């Protein structure tokens, strides 16, 4: 059993309780205009190109057999359409200008990394979190990871948009201790506009998990100009109070880091704000949302 992974991040403090290892899978059916991890959107393995690190040495041109790299007037040009995701050019680059984004990993490959921090899980109440992209876009691999972690006595969380097969979600739910469930936009028409999909399936899946008595953290990415508004704040508050198993709501403020990551894969992001919301602004969002729910509202640690 293999999946396409773009990162396994250790010592995470913001992806569920305690100290966690977060496994980021590639591929997502949504296309949020503000995506924080644009390198995760495609399920395919990609090559990142950081033009600022390139010294135009031409080593990648010599290594590439597909003609994806060329020197034009002494400057390196990368034709992504000709790249087949091999590692030859990356291995030839001594300056880190070319990097692999994603790799095939087996369940055992992942678990070897996860196991390294078992003492921290035991002392902090942490464990493994599977994220993305959208981890449910690789449902079989995700279920296999979760199942193996539970066999080993490791706590599990998944971070999800909720846009997935209800049948598959129900099947793997038995291996999940806590769902970190994104709530991006309560207005259905706006949700379609800014993510590319309707929120109907998402809300139905959320209610299904609640009926299954699964623990849920409602995660609220707040994006200025898109959902930092009273209608959305009231909607998520009322939604939280309608669900019996929501532990708390967590505000995740917008971060422009996705813009620099999108540049590595030559992707243009529709939402191009470069400012990080001020701390006072984020605190105000928390206060406003708290008006509409009896559940606790917190802000992300990061």
DRENDODREN-577137 format. One record per residue (C-alpha): z, x, y; residue in one letter. Coordinates in nm, 4 decimals. Example, Ala and Ser with C-alpha at 12.3 -4.5 7.8 and 13.67 -1.06 7.14 Angstrom:
<milums>
+----------+----------+----------+---+
:        z :        x :        y : r :
+----------+----------+----------+---+
:   0.7800 :   1.2300 :  -0.4500 : a :
:   0.7140 :   1.3670 :  -0.1060 : s :
+----------+----------+----------+---+
</milums>
This chain:
<milums>
+----------+----------+----------+---+
:        z :        x :        y : r :
+----------+----------+----------+---+
:   0.0000 :   0.0000 :   0.0000 : x :
:  -0.1173 :   0.1515 :   0.3295 : x :
:  -0.1180 :   0.0336 :   0.6889 : x :
:  -0.2447 :   0.1665 :   1.0194 : x :
:   0.0466 :   0.3021 :   1.2229 : x :
:   0.0265 :   0.4447 :   1.5741 : x :
:   0.3861 :   0.5613 :   1.6095 : x :
:   0.7194 :   0.5804 :   1.4299 : x :
:   0.9827 :   0.6200 :   1.6994 : x :
:   1.3371 :   0.7293 :   1.6106 : x :
:   1.6641 :   0.6751 :   1.8001 : x :
:   1.5473 :   0.3511 :   1.9659 : x :
:   1.8175 :   0.1566 :   2.1490 : x :
:   1.6168 :  -0.1396 :   2.2786 : x :
:   1.4493 :  -0.2827 :   1.9686 : x :
:   1.7398 :  -0.4693 :   1.8125 : x :
:   2.1076 :  -0.3900 :   1.7539 : x :
:   2.2357 :  -0.0356 :   1.7131 : x :
:   2.0267 :   0.2785 :   1.6734 : x :
:   1.6895 :   0.1943 :   1.5196 : x :
:   1.3670 :   0.3452 :   1.3976 : x :
:   1.0743 :   0.1424 :   1.5293 : x :
:   0.7465 :   0.1372 :   1.3396 : x :
:   0.4527 :   0.0518 :   1.5671 : x :
:   0.1470 :  -0.0887 :   1.3892 : x :
:  -0.2050 :  -0.1003 :   1.5319 : x :
:  -0.3922 :  -0.4235 :   1.5908 : x :
:  -0.3171 :  -0.7356 :   1.7950 : x :
:  -0.4895 :  -1.0770 :   1.8169 : x :
:  -0.3696 :  -1.1216 :   2.1766 : x :
:  -0.5173 :  -0.9498 :   2.4797 : x :
:  -0.2427 :  -0.9768 :   2.7398 : x :
:  -0.3781 :  -0.8735 :   3.0777 : x :
:  -0.0734 :  -0.6501 :   3.1391 : x :
:  -0.0437 :  -0.5022 :   2.7863 : x :
:   0.2161 :  -0.2224 :   2.7723 : x :
:   0.0627 :  -0.0737 :   2.4546 : x :
:  -0.3164 :  -0.1030 :   2.4961 : x :
:  -0.3673 :   0.1730 :   2.2407 : x :
:  -0.2342 :  -0.0722 :   1.9831 : x :
:  -0.4879 :  -0.3502 :   2.0454 : x :
:  -0.7534 :  -0.2229 :   1.8053 : x :
:  -0.6651 :  -0.1975 :   1.4389 : x :
:  -0.8995 :   0.1005 :   1.4078 : x :
:  -0.7924 :   0.4622 :   1.4384 : x :
:  -0.9066 :   0.5902 :   1.7790 : x :
:  -0.9303 :   0.9164 :   1.9673 : x :
:  -0.7502 :   0.9473 :   2.2977 : x :
:  -0.9034 :   1.1662 :   2.5675 : x :
:  -0.6892 :   1.2977 :   2.8539 : x :
:  -0.9396 :   1.4273 :   3.1082 : x :
:  -0.6705 :   1.6072 :   3.3084 : x :
:  -0.5858 :   1.8309 :   3.0125 : x :
:  -0.9486 :   1.9143 :   2.9331 : x :
:  -1.0600 :   2.2668 :   3.0310 : x :
:  -1.4253 :   2.2052 :   2.9354 : x :
:  -1.4208 :   2.4776 :   2.6720 : x :
:  -1.6701 :   2.3001 :   2.4464 : x :
:  -1.4766 :   2.3548 :   2.1231 : x :
:  -1.4907 :   1.9826 :   2.0428 : x :
:  -1.8691 :   1.9827 :   2.0882 : x :
:  -1.9031 :   2.2500 :   1.8223 : x :
:  -1.6663 :   2.0697 :   1.5864 : x :
:  -1.8160 :   1.7216 :   1.6147 : x :
:  -2.1010 :   1.6389 :   1.3764 : x :
:  -2.1644 :   1.2938 :   1.5246 : x :
:  -2.2658 :   1.3939 :   1.8761 : x :
:  -1.9713 :   1.2139 :   2.0335 : x :
:  -1.8883 :   1.5172 :   2.2490 : x :
:  -2.1340 :   1.6821 :   2.4836 : x :
:  -2.1306 :   1.9275 :   2.7722 : x :
:  -2.3158 :   1.7923 :   3.0750 : x :
:  -2.3471 :   2.0281 :   3.3712 : x :
:  -2.0542 :   2.2276 :   3.2358 : x :
:  -1.8294 :   1.9246 :   3.2022 : x :
:  -1.7114 :   1.7592 :   2.8802 : x :
:  -1.8367 :   1.4050 :   2.8196 : x :
:  -1.7051 :   1.1842 :   2.5399 : x :
:  -1.9258 :   0.9061 :   2.3993 : x :
:  -1.6704 :   0.6862 :   2.2246 : x :
:  -1.9402 :   0.4736 :   2.0604 : x :
:  -2.0440 :   0.7702 :   1.8451 : x :
:  -1.6912 :   0.8605 :   1.7380 : x :
:  -1.6023 :   0.7816 :   1.3772 : x :
:  -1.2346 :   0.8656 :   1.4120 : x :
:  -1.2472 :   1.1928 :   1.2190 : x :
:  -1.0011 :   1.4658 :   1.3105 : x :
:  -1.2387 :   1.7617 :   1.3555 : x :
:  -1.2561 :   1.7458 :   1.7354 : x :
:  -0.8825 :   1.6861 :   1.7696 : x :
:  -0.8059 :   1.9860 :   1.5497 : x :
:  -1.0455 :   2.2000 :   1.7536 : x :
:  -0.8846 :   2.1098 :   2.0859 : x :
:  -0.6156 :   2.3658 :   2.1712 : x :
:  -0.5082 :   2.1973 :   2.4952 : x :
:  -0.4026 :   1.8528 :   2.3741 : x :
:  -0.6815 :   1.6738 :   2.5600 : x :
:  -0.7889 :   1.4980 :   2.2408 : x :
:  -0.5368 :   1.3116 :   2.0268 : x :
:  -0.5480 :   1.0786 :   1.7290 : x :
:  -0.4202 :   0.7298 :   1.8028 : x :
:  -0.3182 :   0.5810 :   1.4715 : x :
:  -0.3144 :   0.7015 :   1.1154 : x :
:  -0.2981 :   0.5583 :   0.7668 : x :
:   0.0508 :   0.5637 :   0.6204 : x :
:   0.1932 :   0.4330 :   0.2963 : x :
:   0.5156 :   0.2375 :   0.2739 : x :
:   0.6781 :   0.5453 :   0.1245 : x :
:   0.5473 :   0.7649 :   0.4100 : x :
:   0.7136 :   0.5360 :   0.6620 : x :
:   1.0360 :   0.4979 :   0.4662 : x :
:   1.0790 :   0.8763 :   0.4403 : x :
:   1.1042 :   0.8841 :   0.8198 : x :
:   1.3220 :   0.5733 :   0.8382 : x :
:   1.5649 :   0.7153 :   0.5815 : x :
:   1.6336 :   1.0244 :   0.7934 : x :
:   1.8597 :   0.8278 :   1.0253 : x :
:   2.0492 :   0.6171 :   0.7750 : x :
:   2.3872 :   0.7634 :   0.8905 : x :
:   2.3129 :   0.6383 :   1.2439 : x :
:   2.2243 :   0.2917 :   1.1139 : x :
:   2.5473 :   0.2763 :   0.9189 : x :
:   2.7625 :   0.3819 :   1.2139 : x :
:   2.5880 :   0.1740 :   1.4827 : x :
:   2.4731 :  -0.1371 :   1.2994 : x :
:   2.1106 :  -0.0316 :   1.3442 : x :
:   1.8133 :  -0.0179 :   1.1114 : x :
:   1.4346 :  -0.0484 :   1.1086 : x :
:   1.2256 :  -0.2551 :   1.3502 : x :
:   0.8563 :  -0.3252 :   1.2884 : x :
:   0.6547 :  -0.3768 :   1.6065 : x :
:   0.3025 :  -0.3313 :   1.7366 : x :
:   0.0540 :  -0.4285 :   1.8594 : x :
:   0.1345 :  -0.7323 :   1.6538 : x :
:   0.2939 :  -0.6346 :   1.3234 : x :
:   0.1975 :  -0.9719 :   1.1717 : x :
:  -0.1674 :  -0.8705 :   1.2196 : x :
:  -0.1032 :  -0.6486 :   0.9146 : x :
:   0.1068 :  -0.9060 :   0.7252 : x :
:   0.0956 :  -0.7561 :   0.3763 : x :
:   0.1926 :  -0.4079 :   0.4937 : x :
:   0.4628 :  -0.5486 :   0.7202 : x :
:   0.6099 :  -0.7558 :   0.4394 : x :
:   0.6044 :  -0.4523 :   0.2100 : x :
:   0.7897 :  -0.2414 :   0.4683 : x :
:   1.0506 :  -0.5100 :   0.5241 : x :
:   1.0981 :  -0.5726 :   0.1537 : x :
:   1.1433 :  -0.2023 :   0.0815 : x :
:   1.3933 :  -0.1628 :   0.3652 : x :
:   1.6008 :  -0.4533 :   0.2339 : x :
:   1.5966 :  -0.3033 :  -0.1163 : x :
:   1.7461 :   0.0116 :   0.0354 : x :
:   2.0111 :  -0.1805 :   0.2275 : x :
:   1.8582 :  -0.1131 :   0.5685 : x :
:   1.8804 :  -0.3822 :   0.8380 : x :
:   1.5453 :  -0.5178 :   0.9587 : x :
:   1.4008 :  -0.6647 :   1.2770 : x :
:   1.0464 :  -0.7462 :   1.3758 : x :
:   0.9091 :  -0.7726 :   1.7270 : x :
:   0.6370 :  -1.0363 :   1.7380 : x :
:   0.4308 :  -1.2554 :   1.9647 : x :
:   0.4619 :  -1.5262 :   1.7004 : x :
:   0.0845 :  -1.5684 :   1.6825 : x :
:   0.0338 :  -1.5528 :   1.3075 : x :
:  -0.0127 :  -1.7577 :   0.9935 : x :
:   0.2856 :  -1.9904 :   0.9587 : x :
:   0.2652 :  -1.9589 :   0.5803 : x :
:   0.2760 :  -1.5790 :   0.5899 : x :
:   0.5519 :  -1.5782 :   0.8486 : x :
:   0.7628 :  -1.8056 :   0.6307 : x :
:   0.7064 :  -1.5790 :   0.3301 : x :
:   0.8238 :  -1.2599 :   0.4989 : x :
:   1.1043 :  -1.4235 :   0.6998 : x :
:   1.3434 :  -1.3759 :   0.4073 : x :
:   1.3249 :  -0.9994 :   0.4631 : x :
:   1.4027 :  -1.0161 :   0.8385 : x :
:   1.7541 :  -1.0095 :   0.9830 : x :
:   1.6559 :  -1.0687 :   1.3471 : x :
:   1.3301 :  -1.1800 :   1.5073 : x :
:   1.2599 :  -1.0312 :   1.8520 : x :
:   1.0283 :  -1.3101 :   1.9606 : x :
:   0.8181 :  -1.2774 :   2.2773 : x :
:   0.7889 :  -1.5752 :   2.5097 : x :
:   0.5165 :  -1.4767 :   2.7557 : x :
:   0.4212 :  -1.7984 :   2.9338 : x :
:   0.5401 :  -2.1565 :   2.8844 : x :
:   0.2424 :  -2.3138 :   3.0610 : x :
:  -0.0182 :  -2.3613 :   2.7880 : x :
:  -0.3262 :  -2.3262 :   3.0096 : x :
:  -0.1933 :  -2.0127 :   3.1781 : x :
:  -0.0947 :  -1.8656 :   2.8403 : x :
:  -0.4534 :  -1.9069 :   2.7229 : x :
:  -0.5798 :  -1.7451 :   3.0411 : x :
:  -0.3568 :  -1.4355 :   3.0391 : x :
:  -0.3295 :  -1.3671 :   2.6645 : x :
:  -0.6516 :  -1.5083 :   2.5238 : x :
:  -0.4770 :  -1.7535 :   2.2891 : x :
:  -0.2950 :  -2.0848 :   2.3096 : x :
:   0.0840 :  -2.0917 :   2.2792 : x :
:   0.0852 :  -2.3949 :   2.0458 : x :
:   0.0970 :  -2.1956 :   1.7206 : x :
:   0.3500 :  -1.9556 :   1.8756 : x :
:   0.5926 :  -2.2325 :   1.9702 : x :
:   0.5494 :  -2.4045 :   1.6332 : x :
:   0.6311 :  -2.0789 :   1.4535 : x :
:   0.9353 :  -2.0256 :   1.6736 : x :
:   1.0662 :  -2.3708 :   1.5865 : x :
:   0.9957 :  -2.3080 :   1.2184 : x :
:   1.2047 :  -1.9894 :   1.2230 : x :
:   1.4862 :  -2.1796 :   1.3889 : x :
:   1.4669 :  -2.4442 :   1.1147 : x :
:   1.4934 :  -2.1596 :   0.8623 : x :
:   1.8184 :  -2.0557 :   1.0356 : x :
:   1.6759 :  -1.7154 :   1.1294 : x :
:   1.8464 :  -1.5208 :   1.4070 : x :
:   1.6223 :  -1.5006 :   1.7138 : x :
:   1.6254 :  -1.3001 :   2.0353 : x :
:   1.3880 :  -1.4529 :   2.2908 : x :
:   1.2240 :  -1.1614 :   2.4682 : x :
:   1.0826 :  -1.2409 :   2.8102 : x :
:   0.8246 :  -0.9988 :   2.9521 : x :
:   0.8267 :  -1.0846 :   3.3225 : x :
:   0.5045 :  -0.9939 :   3.5020 : x :
:   0.4890 :  -1.0320 :   3.8820 : x :
:   0.2223 :  -1.2804 :   3.9820 : x :
:   0.1865 :  -1.4176 :   3.6291 : x :
:   0.5167 :  -1.5624 :   3.5101 : x :
:   0.7900 :  -1.4726 :   3.7622 : x :
:   0.8118 :  -1.8356 :   3.8675 : x :
:   1.0557 :  -2.1242 :   3.8458 : x :
:   0.8381 :  -2.3301 :   3.6098 : x :
:   0.8390 :  -2.0524 :   3.3484 : x :
:   1.2071 :  -1.9679 :   3.3984 : x :
:   1.3062 :  -2.3310 :   3.3514 : x :
:   1.0774 :  -2.3638 :   3.0492 : x :
:   1.2203 :  -2.0670 :   2.8609 : x :
:   1.5754 :  -2.1747 :   2.9432 : x :
:   1.5190 :  -2.5246 :   2.8093 : x :
:   1.3385 :  -2.3843 :   2.5066 : x :
:   1.6321 :  -2.1548 :   2.4263 : x :
:   1.8799 :  -2.4443 :   2.4471 : x :
:   1.6653 :  -2.6536 :   2.2117 : x :
:   1.6953 :  -2.3893 :   1.9374 : x :
:   2.0162 :  -2.3481 :   1.7391 : x :
:   1.9712 :  -1.9862 :   1.6342 : x :
:   1.8739 :  -1.8068 :   1.9549 : x :
:   2.1289 :  -1.5283 :   2.0025 : x :
:   2.0369 :  -1.4499 :   2.3640 : x :
:   1.7409 :  -1.4060 :   2.5990 : x :
:   1.6268 :  -1.0586 :   2.7055 : x :
:   1.4265 :  -0.9921 :   3.0222 : x :
:   1.1639 :  -0.7173 :   2.9858 : x :
:   1.0283 :  -0.6213 :   3.3299 : x :
:   0.6684 :  -0.5101 :   3.3718 : x :
:   0.5981 :  -0.1382 :   3.3496 : x :
:   0.2650 :   0.0203 :   3.4557 : x :
:   0.2757 :   0.2802 :   3.1755 : x :
:   0.0058 :   0.0802 :   2.9970 : x :
:  -0.2460 :   0.1784 :   3.2638 : x :
:  -0.2282 :   0.5501 :   3.1840 : x :
:  -0.2395 :   0.4800 :   2.8120 : x :
:  -0.5443 :   0.2552 :   2.8591 : x :
:  -0.7203 :   0.5397 :   3.0413 : x :
:  -0.6887 :   0.7571 :   2.7288 : x :
:  -0.9112 :   0.5147 :   2.5389 : x :
:  -1.1328 :   0.4328 :   2.8382 : x :
:  -1.0127 :   0.0723 :   2.8533 : x :
:  -0.9856 :  -0.1072 :   3.1859 : x :
:  -0.6826 :  -0.3331 :   3.2168 : x :
:  -0.7291 :  -0.6655 :   3.4022 : x :
:  -0.3777 :  -0.6422 :   3.5483 : x :
:  -0.3525 :  -0.3230 :   3.7518 : x :
:  -0.0204 :  -0.3354 :   3.9373 : x :
:   0.1281 :   0.0133 :   3.9647 : x :
:   0.4759 :  -0.0666 :   4.0943 : x :
:   0.7827 :  -0.1026 :   3.8734 : x :
:   0.9893 :  -0.4082 :   3.9751 : x :
:   1.3027 :  -0.3031 :   4.1626 : x :
:   1.6361 :  -0.3310 :   3.9856 : x :
:   1.7539 :  -0.5969 :   4.2307 : x :
:   1.4430 :  -0.8023 :   4.1547 : x :
:   1.5020 :  -0.7843 :   3.7801 : x :
:   1.8650 :  -0.8847 :   3.8287 : x :
:   1.7472 :  -1.1820 :   4.0325 : x :
:   1.5150 :  -1.2883 :   3.7488 : x :
:   1.8092 :  -1.2749 :   3.5092 : x :
:   2.0179 :  -1.4868 :   3.7462 : x :
:   1.7403 :  -1.7429 :   3.7927 : x :
:   1.6758 :  -1.7834 :   3.4184 : x :
:   2.0491 :  -1.8113 :   3.3512 : x :
:   2.0558 :  -2.1254 :   3.5665 : x :
:   1.8474 :  -2.3081 :   3.3066 : x :
:   2.0204 :  -2.2110 :   2.9811 : x :
:   2.3628 :  -2.2016 :   2.8245 : x :
:   2.2592 :  -1.8967 :   2.6209 : x :
:   2.3285 :  -1.5485 :   2.7549 : x :
:   2.0465 :  -1.3821 :   2.9509 : x :
:   2.0423 :  -1.0010 :   2.9663 : x :
:   1.8022 :  -0.7372 :   3.0962 : x :
:   1.6396 :  -0.4755 :   2.8785 : x :
:   1.8238 :  -0.1437 :   2.8595 : x :
:   1.5050 :   0.0533 :   2.9275 : x :
+----------+----------+----------+---+
</milums>
